[in-house]
Amino acid sequence: MGDAEDIAAYLLYSPQGLCIECLAWKTGITQERVHDAVSSLRRDWRVILVEGNCVRCLRDRAILSLP
């Protein structure tokens, strides 16, 4: 599986969304590669980016999710 597929899988199983840092931690992918993969995902999926609390780290930041 590629980076984008790994991230999509975590986002699909975490419908509340996750922040970039937590996606990097969960997937073992660097934050820079997560940013690149999210850009790739945005071309094929409707990625939702909102400000809120990450369900994993509970910090107030940008949260990514898939509908």
PQR file with spaces between the fields and no chain letter, atoms N, CA, C, O and H, PARSE charges and radii, in Angstrom:
ATOM       1  N    MET     1       0.835   -1.174    0.000 -0.4000 1.5000
ATOM       2  CA   MET     1       0.000    0.000    0.000 -0.0000 2.0000
ATOM       3  C    MET     1       0.883    1.240    0.000  0.5500 1.7000
ATOM       4  O    MET     1       1.938    1.256    0.634 -0.5500 1.4000
ATOM       5  N    GLY     2       0.455    2.269   -0.705 -0.4000 1.5000
ATOM       6  CA   GLY     2       1.186    3.525   -0.720 -0.0000 2.0000
ATOM       7  C    GLY     2       0.763    4.428    0.425  0.5500 1.7000
ATOM       8  O    GLY     2      -0.163    4.108    1.170 -0.5500 1.4000
ATOM       9  H    GLY     2      -0.403    2.256   -1.220  0.4000 1.0000
ATOM      10  N    ASP     3       1.442    5.552    0.560 -0.4000 1.5000
ATOM      11  CA   ASP     3       1.134    6.488    1.638 -0.0000 2.0000
ATOM      12  C    ASP     3      -0.317    6.947    1.599  0.5500 1.7000
ATOM      13  O    ASP     3      -1.000    6.944    2.623 -0.5500 1.4000
ATOM      14  H    ASP     3       2.195    5.811   -0.046  0.4000 1.0000
ATOM      15  N    ALA     4      -0.789    7.341    0.415 -0.4000 1.5000
ATOM      16  CA   ALA     4      -2.158    7.856    0.303 -0.0000 2.0000
ATOM      17  C    ALA     4      -3.179    6.798    0.705  0.5500 1.7000
ATOM      18  O    ALA     4      -4.169    7.114    1.366 -0.5500 1.4000
ATOM      19  H    ALA     4      -0.234    7.343   -0.417  0.4000 1.0000
ATOM      20  N    GLU     5      -2.949    5.556    0.317 -0.4000 1.5000
ATOM      21  CA   GLU     5      -3.873    4.478    0.669 -0.0000 2.0000
ATOM      22  C    GLU     5      -3.868    4.211    2.162  0.5500 1.7000
ATOM      23  O    GLU     5      -4.920    3.971    2.755 -0.5500 1.4000
ATOM      24  H    GLU     5      -2.145    5.300   -0.220  0.4000 1.0000
ATOM      25  N    ASP     6      -2.684    4.249    2.780 -0.4000 1.5000
ATOM      26  CA   ASP     6      -2.585    4.057    4.234 -0.0000 2.0000
ATOM      27  C    ASP     6      -3.356    5.146    4.970  0.5500 1.7000
ATOM      28  O    ASP     6      -4.101    4.864    5.909 -0.5500 1.4000
ATOM      29  H    ASP     6      -1.830    4.444    2.298  0.4000 1.0000
ATOM      30  N    ILE     7      -3.175    6.378    4.542 -0.4000 1.5000
ATOM      31  CA   ILE     7      -3.853    7.499    5.188 -0.0000 2.0000
ATOM      32  C    ILE     7      -5.354    7.413    4.977  0.5500 1.7000
ATOM      33  O    ILE     7      -6.122    7.640    5.912 -0.5500 1.4000
ATOM      34  H    ILE     7      -2.570    6.607    3.780  0.4000 1.0000
ATOM      35  N    ALA     8      -5.783    7.090    3.769 -0.4000 1.5000
ATOM      36  CA   ALA     8      -7.216    6.946    3.485 -0.0000 2.0000
ATOM      37  C    ALA     8      -7.822    5.870    4.376  0.5500 1.7000
ATOM      38  O    ALA     8      -8.929    6.045    4.884 -0.5500 1.4000
ATOM      39  H    ALA     8      -5.159    6.905    3.010  0.4000 1.0000
ATOM      40  N    ALA     9      -7.116    4.763    4.573 -0.4000 1.5000
ATOM      41  CA   ALA     9      -7.624    3.688    5.423 -0.0000 2.0000
ATOM      42  C    ALA     9      -7.839    4.185    6.853  0.5500 1.7000
ATOM      43  O    ALA     9      -8.879    3.905    7.449 -0.5500 1.4000
ATOM      44  H    ALA     9      -6.217    4.621    4.160  0.4000 1.0000
ATOM      45  N    TYR    10      -6.875    4.915    7.408 -0.4000 1.5000
ATOM      46  CA   TYR    10      -7.034    5.439    8.770 -0.0000 2.0000
ATOM      47  C    TYR    10      -8.159    6.457    8.846  0.5500 1.7000
ATOM      48  O    TYR    10      -8.907    6.480    9.824 -0.5500 1.4000
ATOM      49  H    TYR    10      -6.031    5.143    6.923  0.4000 1.0000
ATOM      50  N    LEU    11      -8.290    7.302    7.824 -0.4000 1.5000
ATOM      51  CA   LEU    11      -9.357    8.299    7.836 -0.0000 2.0000
ATOM      52  C    LEU    11     -10.731    7.642    7.714  0.5500 1.7000
ATOM      53  O    LEU    11     -11.697    8.105    8.321 -0.5500 1.4000
ATOM      54  H    LEU    11      -7.683    7.284    7.030  0.4000 1.0000
ATOM      55  N    LEU    12     -10.820    6.574    6.937 -0.4000 1.5000
ATOM      56  CA   LEU    12     -12.098    5.875    6.805 -0.0000 2.0000
ATOM      57  C    LEU    12     -12.505    5.190    8.107  0.5500 1.7000
ATOM      58  O    LEU    12     -13.692    5.096    8.420 -0.5500 1.4000
ATOM      59  H    LEU    12     -10.036    6.199    6.444  0.4000 1.0000
ATOM      60  N    TYR    13     -11.514    4.712    8.867 -0.4000 1.5000
ATOM      61  CA   TYR    13     -11.810    4.056   10.141 -0.0000 2.0000
ATOM      62  C    TYR    13     -11.883    5.039   11.310  0.5500 1.7000
ATOM      63  O    TYR    13     -12.209    4.647   12.430 -0.5500 1.4000
ATOM      64  H    TYR    13     -10.550    4.789    8.612  0.4000 1.0000
ATOM      65  N    SER    14     -11.585    6.305   11.056 -0.4000 1.5000
ATOM      66  CA   SER    14     -11.693    7.352   12.072 -0.0000 2.0000
ATOM      67  C    SER    14     -12.554    8.466   11.503  0.5500 1.7000
ATOM      68  O    SER    14     -12.030    9.521   11.144 -0.5500 1.4000
ATOM      69  H    SER    14     -11.320    6.624   10.146  0.4000 1.0000
ATOM      70  N    PRO    15     -13.867    8.258   11.413 -0.5600 1.5000
ATOM      71  CA   PRO    15     -14.727    9.232   10.742  0.2800 2.0000
ATOM      72  C    PRO    15     -14.727   10.616   11.381  0.5500 1.7000
ATOM      73  O    PRO    15     -15.099   11.589   10.725 -0.5500 1.4000
ATOM      74  N    GLN    16     -14.317   10.728   12.647 -0.4000 1.5000
ATOM      75  CA   GLN    16     -14.255   12.032   13.290 -0.0000 2.0000
ATOM      76  C    GLN    16     -13.063   12.834   12.787  0.5500 1.7000
ATOM      77  O    GLN    16     -13.018   14.051   12.962 -0.5500 1.4000
ATOM      78  H    GLN    16     -14.014    9.938   13.180  0.4000 1.0000
ATOM      79  N    GLY    17     -12.100   12.164   12.165 -0.4000 1.5000
ATOM      80  CA   GLY    17     -10.931   12.845   11.619 -0.0000 2.0000
ATOM      81  C    GLY    17      -9.737   12.808   12.543  0.5500 1.7000
ATOM      82  O    GLY    17      -9.857   12.573   13.745 -0.5500 1.4000
ATOM      83  H    GLY    17     -12.137   11.175   12.023  0.4000 1.0000
ATOM      84  N    LEU    18      -8.578   13.047   11.950 -0.4000 1.5000
ATOM      85  CA   LEU    18      -7.319   13.063   12.685 -0.0000 2.0000
ATOM      86  C    LEU    18      -6.469   14.233   12.184  0.5500 1.7000
ATOM      87  O    LEU    18      -6.623   14.680   11.047 -0.5500 1.4000
ATOM      88  H    LEU    18      -8.480   13.238   10.974  0.4000 1.0000
ATOM      89  N    CYS    19      -5.585   14.717   13.030 -0.4000 1.5000
ATOM      90  CA   CYS    19      -4.669   15.769   12.611 -0.0000 2.0000
ATOM      91  C    CYS    19      -3.473   15.149   11.864  0.5500 1.7000
ATOM      92  O    CYS    19      -3.278   13.933   11.892 -0.5500 1.4000
ATOM      93  H    CYS    19      -5.460   14.354   13.954  0.4000 1.0000
ATOM      94  N    ILE    20      -2.700   15.981   11.215 -0.4000 1.5000
ATOM      95  CA   ILE    20      -1.537   15.514   10.450 -0.0000 2.0000
ATOM      96  C    ILE    20      -0.549   14.777   11.353  0.5500 1.7000
ATOM      97  O    ILE    20      -0.030   13.727   10.975 -0.5500 1.4000
ATOM      98  H    ILE    20      -2.859   16.968   11.192  0.4000 1.0000
ATOM      99  N    GLU    21      -0.286   15.318   12.539 -0.4000 1.5000
ATOM     100  CA   GLU    21       0.669   14.677   13.448 -0.0000 2.0000
ATOM     101  C    GLU    21       0.213   13.271   13.842  0.5500 1.7000
ATOM     102  O    GLU    21       1.021   12.343   13.873 -0.5500 1.4000
ATOM     103  H    GLU    21      -0.708   16.172   12.846  0.4000 1.0000
ATOM     104  N    CYS    22      -1.064   13.115   14.141 -0.4000 1.5000
ATOM     105  CA   CYS    22      -1.572   11.800   14.535 -0.0000 2.0000
ATOM     106  C    CYS    22      -1.611   10.840   13.353  0.5500 1.7000
ATOM     107  O    CYS    22      -1.359    9.647   13.520 -0.5500 1.4000
ATOM     108  H    CYS    22      -1.720   13.869   14.116  0.4000 1.0000
ATOM     109  N    LEU    23      -1.923   11.343   12.161 -0.4000 1.5000
ATOM     110  CA   LEU    23      -1.862   10.489   10.975 -0.0000 2.0000
ATOM     111  C    LEU    23      -0.437    9.992   10.756  0.5500 1.7000
ATOM     112  O    LEU    23      -0.223    8.827   10.418 -0.5500 1.4000
ATOM     113  H    LEU    23      -2.128   12.313   12.025  0.4000 1.0000
ATOM     114  N    ALA    24       0.533   10.877   10.950 -0.4000 1.5000
ATOM     115  CA   ALA    24       1.939   10.486   10.801 -0.0000 2.0000
ATOM     116  C    ALA    24       2.294    9.426   11.839  0.5500 1.7000
ATOM     117  O    ALA    24       2.950    8.435   11.516 -0.5500 1.4000
ATOM     118  H    ALA    24       0.360   11.823   11.225  0.4000 1.0000
ATOM     119  N    TRP    25       1.865    9.629   13.079 -0.4000 1.5000
ATOM     120  CA   TRP    25       2.167    8.674   14.145 -0.0000 2.0000
ATOM     121  C    TRP    25       1.510    7.325   13.872  0.5500 1.7000
ATOM     122  O    TRP    25       2.153    6.284   14.005 -0.5500 1.4000
ATOM     123  H    TRP    25       1.332   10.434   13.341  0.4000 1.0000
ATOM     124  N    LYS    26       0.225    7.341   13.490 -0.4000 1.5000
ATOM     125  CA   LYS    26      -0.509    6.084   13.275 -0.0000 2.0000
ATOM     126  C    LYS    26       0.035    5.296   12.088  0.5500 1.7000
ATOM     127  O    LYS    26       0.071    4.066   12.130 -0.5500 1.4000
ATOM     128  H    LYS    26      -0.297    8.187   13.382  0.4000 1.0000
ATOM     129  N    THR    27       0.456    5.986   11.031 -0.4000 1.5000
ATOM     130  CA   THR    27       0.897    5.303    9.820 -0.0000 2.0000
ATOM     131  C    THR    27       2.398    5.052    9.789  0.5500 1.7000
ATOM     132  O    THR    27       2.868    4.224    9.009 -0.5500 1.4000
ATOM     133  H    THR    27       0.426    6.985   10.997  0.4000 1.0000
ATOM     134  N    GLY    28       3.160    5.757   10.628 -0.4000 1.5000
ATOM     135  CA   GLY    28       4.616    5.630   10.590 -0.0000 2.0000
ATOM     136  C    GLY    28       5.228    6.388    9.417  0.5500 1.7000
ATOM     137  O    GLY    28       6.372    6.136    9.039 -0.5500 1.4000
ATOM     138  H    GLY    28       2.778    6.430   11.261  0.4000 1.0000
ATOM     139  N    ILE    29       4.471    7.312    8.846 -0.4000 1.5000
ATOM     140  CA   ILE    29       4.906    8.117    7.708 -0.0000 2.0000
ATOM     141  C    ILE    29       5.296    9.493    8.238  0.5500 1.7000
ATOM     142  O    ILE    29       4.647   10.000    9.154 -0.5500 1.4000
ATOM     143  H    ILE    29       3.542    7.517    9.154  0.4000 1.0000
ATOM     144  N    THR    30       6.332   10.105    7.689 -0.4000 1.5000
ATOM     145  CA   THR    30       6.728   11.436    8.143 -0.0000 2.0000
ATOM     146  C    THR    30       5.625   12.447    7.842  0.5500 1.7000
ATOM     147  O    THR    30       4.811   12.242    6.942 -0.5500 1.4000
ATOM     148  H    THR    30       6.859    9.694    6.945  0.4000 1.0000
ATOM     149  N    GLN    31       5.606   13.531    8.597 -0.4000 1.5000
ATOM     150  CA   GLN    31       4.590   14.557    8.395 -0.0000 2.0000
ATOM     151  C    GLN    31       4.662   15.154    6.987  0.5500 1.7000
ATOM     152  O    GLN    31       3.632   15.472    6.392 -0.5500 1.4000
ATOM     153  H    GLN    31       6.268   13.698    9.329  0.4000 1.0000
ATOM     154  N    GLU    32       5.874   15.303    6.460 -0.4000 1.5000
ATOM     155  CA   GLU    32       6.023   15.835    5.110 -0.0000 2.0000
ATOM     156  C    GLU    32       5.377   14.904    4.086  0.5500 1.7000
ATOM     157  O    GLU    32       4.703   15.359    3.161 -0.5500 1.4000
ATOM     158  H    GLU    32       6.711   15.045    6.944  0.4000 1.0000
ATOM     159  N    ARG    33       5.587   13.596    4.258 -0.4000 1.5000
ATOM     160  CA   ARG    33       4.976   12.625    3.342 -0.0000 2.0000
ATOM     161  C    ARG    33       3.464   12.572    3.522  0.5500 1.7000
ATOM     162  O    ARG    33       2.736   12.328    2.560 -0.5500 1.4000
ATOM     163  H    ARG    33       6.134   13.227    5.009  0.4000 1.0000
ATOM     164  N    VAL    34       2.985   12.796    4.740 -0.4000 1.5000
ATOM     165  CA   VAL    34       1.530   12.848    4.970 -0.0000 2.0000
ATOM     166  C    VAL    34       0.948   14.030    4.203  0.5500 1.7000
ATOM     167  O    VAL    34      -0.087   13.892    3.551 -0.5500 1.4000
ATOM     168  H    VAL    34       3.576   12.994    5.522  0.4000 1.0000
ATOM     169  N    HIS    35       1.604   15.200    4.274 -0.4000 1.5000
ATOM     170  CA   HIS    35       1.137   16.369    3.518 -0.0000 2.0000
ATOM     171  C    HIS    35       1.081   16.059    2.025  0.5500 1.7000
ATOM     172  O    HIS    35       0.102   16.394    1.357 -0.5500 1.4000
ATOM     173  H    HIS    35       2.445   15.312    4.804  0.4000 1.0000
ATOM     174  N    ASP    36       2.127   15.421    1.499 -0.4000 1.5000
ATOM     175  CA   ASP    36       2.154   15.062    0.075 -0.0000 2.0000
ATOM     176  C    ASP    36       1.032   14.088   -0.265  0.5500 1.7000
ATOM     177  O    ASP    36       0.364   14.236   -1.289 -0.5500 1.4000
ATOM     178  H    ASP    36       2.922   15.149    2.041  0.4000 1.0000
ATOM     179  N    ALA    37       0.827   13.097    0.589 -0.4000 1.5000
ATOM     180  CA   ALA    37      -0.208   12.090    0.339 -0.0000 2.0000
ATOM     181  C    ALA    37      -1.596   12.715    0.397  0.5500 1.7000
ATOM     182  O    ALA    37      -2.472   12.342   -0.383 -0.5500 1.4000
ATOM     183  H    ALA    37       1.369   12.976    1.420  0.4000 1.0000
ATOM     184  N    VAL    38      -1.809   13.658    1.307 -0.4000 1.5000
ATOM     185  CA   VAL    38      -3.107   14.322    1.400 -0.0000 2.0000
ATOM     186  C    VAL    38      -3.366   15.122    0.125  0.5500 1.7000
ATOM     187  O    VAL    38      -4.493   15.152   -0.370 -0.5500 1.4000
ATOM     188  H    VAL    38      -1.097   13.961    1.941  0.4000 1.0000
ATOM     189  N    SER    39      -2.339   15.764   -0.402 -0.4000 1.5000
ATOM     190  CA   SER    39      -2.492   16.475   -1.677 -0.0000 2.0000
ATOM     191  C    SER    39      -2.918   15.509   -2.774  0.5500 1.7000
ATOM     192  O    SER    39      -3.771   15.830   -3.601 -0.5500 1.4000
ATOM     193  H    SER    39      -1.423   15.739    0.000  0.4000 1.0000
ATOM     194  N    SER    40      -2.325   14.338   -2.773 -0.4000 1.5000
ATOM     195  CA   SER    40      -2.687   13.312   -3.753 -0.0000 2.0000
ATOM     196  C    SER    40      -4.121   12.834   -3.532  0.5500 1.7000
ATOM     197  O    SER    40      -4.869   12.652   -4.493 -0.5500 1.4000
ATOM     198  H    SER    40      -1.632   14.076   -2.101  0.4000 1.0000
ATOM     199  N    LEU    41      -4.503   12.634   -2.290 -0.4000 1.5000
ATOM     200  CA   LEU    41      -5.866   12.194   -1.969 -0.0000 2.0000
ATOM     201  C    LEU    41      -6.907   13.214   -2.408  0.5500 1.7000
ATOM     202  O    LEU    41      -7.996   12.846   -2.848 -0.5500 1.4000
ATOM     203  H    LEU    41      -3.896   12.782   -1.509  0.4000 1.0000
ATOM     204  N    ARG    42      -6.572   14.494   -2.290 -0.4000 1.5000
ATOM     205  CA   ARG    42      -7.528   15.548   -2.645 -0.0000 2.0000
ATOM     206  C    ARG    42      -7.897   15.514   -4.119  0.5500 1.7000
ATOM     207  O    ARG    42      -8.964   15.993   -4.503 -0.5500 1.4000
ATOM     208  H    ARG    42      -5.687   14.792   -1.933  0.4000 1.0000
ATOM     209  N    ARG    43      -7.029   14.954   -4.943 -0.4000 1.5000
ATOM     210  CA   ARG    43      -7.339   14.852   -6.367 -0.0000 2.0000
ATOM     211  C    ARG    43      -8.410   13.802   -6.631  0.5500 1.7000
ATOM     212  O    ARG    43      -9.198   13.943   -7.566 -0.5500 1.4000
ATOM     213  H    ARG    43      -6.163   14.564   -4.632  0.4000 1.0000
ATOM     214  N    ASP    44      -8.446   12.740   -5.807 -0.4000 1.5000
ATOM     215  CA   ASP    44      -9.355   11.619   -6.041 -0.0000 2.0000
ATOM     216  C    ASP    44     -10.497   11.517   -5.044  0.5500 1.7000
ATOM     217  O    ASP    44     -11.514   10.890   -5.344 -0.5500 1.4000
ATOM     218  H    ASP    44      -7.806   12.626   -5.048  0.4000 1.0000
ATOM     219  N    TRP    45     -10.361   12.110   -3.879 -0.4000 1.5000
ATOM     220  CA   TRP    45     -11.361   12.009   -2.826 -0.0000 2.0000
ATOM     221  C    TRP    45     -11.766   13.410   -2.373  0.5500 1.7000
ATOM     222  O    TRP    45     -11.065   14.390   -2.626 -0.5500 1.4000
ATOM     223  H    TRP    45      -9.535   12.619   -3.636  0.4000 1.0000
ATOM     224  N    ARG    46     -12.878   13.478   -1.719 -0.4000 1.5000
ATOM     225  CA   ARG    46     -13.303   14.742   -1.123 -0.0000 2.0000
ATOM     226  C    ARG    46     -12.787   14.765    0.314  0.5500 1.7000
ATOM     227  O    ARG    46     -13.467   14.318    1.238 -0.5500 1.4000
ATOM     228  H    ARG    46     -13.447   12.683   -1.514  0.4000 1.0000
ATOM     229  N    VAL    47     -11.588   15.285    0.484 -0.4000 1.5000
ATOM     230  CA   VAL    47     -10.967   15.377    1.805 -0.0000 2.0000
ATOM     231  C    VAL    47     -11.520   16.618    2.500  0.5500 1.7000
ATOM     232  O    VAL    47     -11.511   17.713    1.937 -0.5500 1.4000
ATOM     233  H    VAL    47     -11.035   15.648   -0.266  0.4000 1.0000
ATOM     234  N    ILE    48     -11.992   16.437    3.709 -0.4000 1.5000
ATOM     235  CA   ILE    48     -12.548   17.535    4.489 -0.0000 2.0000
ATOM     236  C    ILE    48     -11.491   18.017    5.475  0.5500 1.7000
ATOM     237  O    ILE    48     -10.908   17.225    6.215 -0.5500 1.4000
ATOM     238  H    ILE    48     -11.999   15.547    4.166  0.4000 1.0000
ATOM     239  N    LEU    49     -11.252   19.321    5.474 -0.4000 1.5000
ATOM     240  CA   LEU    49     -10.286   19.930    6.378 -0.0000 2.0000
ATOM     241  C    LEU    49     -11.028   20.979    7.203  0.5500 1.7000
ATOM     242  O    LEU    49     -11.538   21.958    6.659 -0.5500 1.4000
ATOM     243  H    LEU    49     -11.726   19.965    4.873  0.4000 1.0000
ATOM     244  N    VAL    50     -11.085   20.767    8.512 -0.4000 1.5000
ATOM     245  CA   VAL    50     -11.765   21.698    9.416 -0.0000 2.0000
ATOM     246  C    VAL    50     -10.895   21.930   10.644  0.5500 1.7000
ATOM     247  O    VAL    50     -10.004   21.137   10.945 -0.5500 1.4000
ATOM     248  H    VAL    50     -10.671   19.972    8.954  0.4000 1.0000
ATOM     249  N    GLU    51     -11.157   23.007   11.336 -0.4000 1.5000
ATOM     250  CA   GLU    51     -10.501   23.260   12.620 -0.0000 2.0000
ATOM     251  C    GLU    51     -11.313   22.572   13.699  0.5500 1.7000
ATOM     252  O    GLU    51     -12.539   22.681   13.717 -0.5500 1.4000
ATOM     253  H    GLU    51     -11.881   23.652   11.091  0.4000 1.0000
ATOM     254  N    GLY    52     -10.652   21.875   14.588 -0.4000 1.5000
ATOM     255  CA   GLY    52     -11.355   21.192   15.664 -0.0000 2.0000
ATOM     256  C    GLY    52     -10.389   20.418   16.534  0.5500 1.7000
ATOM     257  O    GLY    52      -9.174   20.595   16.448 -0.5500 1.4000
ATOM     258  H    GLY    52      -9.656   21.787   14.573  0.4000 1.0000
ATOM     259  N    ASN    53     -10.939   19.564   17.367 -0.4000 1.5000
ATOM     260  CA   ASN    53     -10.122   18.739   18.258 -0.0000 2.0000
ATOM     261  C    ASN    53      -9.892   17.380   17.633  0.5500 1.7000
ATOM     262  O    ASN    53     -10.837   16.702   17.229 -0.5500 1.4000
ATOM     263  H    ASN    53     -11.926   19.421   17.437  0.4000 1.0000
ATOM     264  N    CYS    54      -8.637   16.986   17.554 -0.4000 1.5000
ATOM     265  CA   CYS    54      -8.285   15.656   17.058 -0.0000 2.0000
ATOM     266  C    CYS    54      -8.764   14.626   18.075  0.5500 1.7000
ATOM     267  O    CYS    54      -8.565   14.807   19.276 -0.5500 1.4000
ATOM     268  H    CYS    54      -7.869   17.536   17.882  0.4000 1.0000
ATOM     269  N    VAL    55      -9.387   13.557   17.612 -0.4000 1.5000
ATOM     270  CA   VAL    55      -9.916   12.553   18.539 -0.0000 2.0000
ATOM     271  C    VAL    55      -8.811   11.752   19.217  0.5500 1.7000
ATOM     272  O    VAL    55      -9.045   11.153   20.267 -0.5500 1.4000
ATOM     273  H    VAL    55      -9.548   13.409   16.637  0.4000 1.0000
ATOM     274  N    ARG    56      -7.614   11.728   18.641 -0.4000 1.5000
ATOM     275  CA   ARG    56      -6.529   10.975   19.244 -0.0000 2.0000
ATOM     276  C    ARG    56      -5.759   11.805   20.265  0.5500 1.7000
ATOM     277  O    ARG    56      -5.604   11.386   21.412 -0.5500 1.4000
ATOM     278  H    ARG    56      -7.424   12.214   17.788  0.4000 1.0000
ATOM     279  N    CYS    57      -5.271   12.988   19.858 -0.4000 1.5000
ATOM     280  CA   CYS    57      -4.435   13.789   20.754 -0.0000 2.0000
ATOM     281  C    CYS    57      -5.221   14.866   21.506  0.5500 1.7000
ATOM     282  O    CYS    57      -4.704   15.467   22.447 -0.5500 1.4000
ATOM     283  H    CYS    57      -5.397   13.329   18.926  0.4000 1.0000
ATOM     284  N    LEU    58      -6.475   15.110   21.090 -0.4000 1.5000
ATOM     285  CA   LEU    58      -7.383   16.076   21.700 -0.0000 2.0000
ATOM     286  C    LEU    58      -6.914   17.533   21.585  0.5500 1.7000
ATOM     287  O    LEU    58      -7.434   18.411   22.273 -0.5500 1.4000
ATOM     288  H    LEU    58      -6.895   14.622   20.325  0.4000 1.0000
ATOM     289  N    ARG    59      -5.935   17.781   20.717 -0.4000 1.5000
ATOM     290  CA   ARG    59      -5.466   19.163   20.509 -0.0000 2.0000
ATOM     291  C    ARG    59      -6.353   19.860   19.490  0.5500 1.7000
ATOM     292  O    ARG    59      -6.892   19.235   18.577 -0.5500 1.4000
ATOM     293  H    ARG    59      -5.512   17.068   20.158  0.4000 1.0000
ATOM     294  N    ASP    60      -6.492   21.165   19.667 -0.4000 1.5000
ATOM     295  CA   ASP    60      -7.274   21.983   18.735 -0.0000 2.0000
ATOM     296  C    ASP    60      -6.375   22.337   17.550  0.5500 1.7000
ATOM     297  O    ASP    60      -5.405   23.079   17.701 -0.5500 1.4000
ATOM     298  H    ASP    60      -6.055   21.673   20.409  0.4000 1.0000
ATOM     299  N    ARG    61      -6.703   21.801   16.371 -0.4000 1.5000
ATOM     300  CA   ARG    61      -5.882   22.005   15.177 -0.0000 2.0000
ATOM     301  C    ARG    61      -6.662   21.621   13.935  0.5500 1.7000
ATOM     302  O    ARG    61      -7.841   21.275   14.019 -0.5500 1.4000
ATOM     303  H    ARG    61      -7.491   21.198   16.249  0.4000 1.0000
ATOM     304  N    ALA    62      -6.021   21.678   12.798 -0.4000 1.5000
ATOM     305  CA   ALA    62      -6.660   21.262   11.534 -0.0000 2.0000
ATOM     306  C    ALA    62      -6.858   19.754   11.559  0.5500 1.7000
ATOM     307  O    ALA    62      -5.935   18.997   11.858 -0.5500 1.4000
ATOM     308  H    ALA    62      -5.063   21.959   12.729  0.4000 1.0000
ATOM     309  N    ILE    63      -8.077   19.331   11.241 -0.4000 1.5000
ATOM     310  CA   ILE    63      -8.451   17.921   11.259 -0.0000 2.0000
ATOM     311  C    ILE    63      -8.828   17.497    9.841  0.5500 1.7000
ATOM     312  O    ILE    63      -9.567   18.197    9.150 -0.5500 1.4000
ATOM     313  H    ILE    63      -8.827   19.946   10.999  0.4000 1.0000
ATOM     314  N    LEU    64      -8.318   16.357    9.421 -0.4000 1.5000
ATOM     315  CA   LEU    64      -8.632   15.787    8.111 -0.0000 2.0000
ATOM     316  C    LEU    64      -9.596   14.637    8.278  0.5500 1.7000
ATOM     317  O    LEU    64      -9.478   13.845    9.213 -0.5500 1.4000
ATOM     318  H    LEU    64      -7.717   15.788    9.983  0.4000 1.0000
ATOM     319  N    SER    65     -10.548   14.546    7.373 -0.4000 1.5000
ATOM     320  CA   SER    65     -11.466   13.413    7.378 -0.0000 2.0000
ATOM     321  C    SER    65     -11.970   13.156    5.959  0.5500 1.7000
ATOM     322  O    SER    65     -11.812   13.987    5.065 -0.5500 1.4000
ATOM     323  H    SER    65     -10.644   15.189    6.614  0.4000 1.0000
ATOM     324  N    LEU    66     -12.570   12.002    5.782 -0.4000 1.5000
ATOM     325  CA   LEU    66     -13.214   11.634    4.519 -0.0000 2.0000
ATOM     326  C    LEU    66     -14.691   11.443    4.800  0.5500 1.7000
ATOM     327  O    LEU    66     -15.057   10.899    5.842 -0.5500 1.4000
ATOM     328  H    LEU    66     -12.698   11.328    6.509  0.4000 1.0000
ATOM     329  N    PRO    67     -15.559   11.889    3.874 -0.5600 1.5000
ATOM     330  CA   PRO    67     -16.995   11.726    4.105  0.2800 2.0000
ATOM     331  C    PRO    67     -17.430   10.275    4.045  0.5500 1.7000
ATOM     332  O    PRO    67     -18.611    9.977    4.220 -0.5500 1.4000
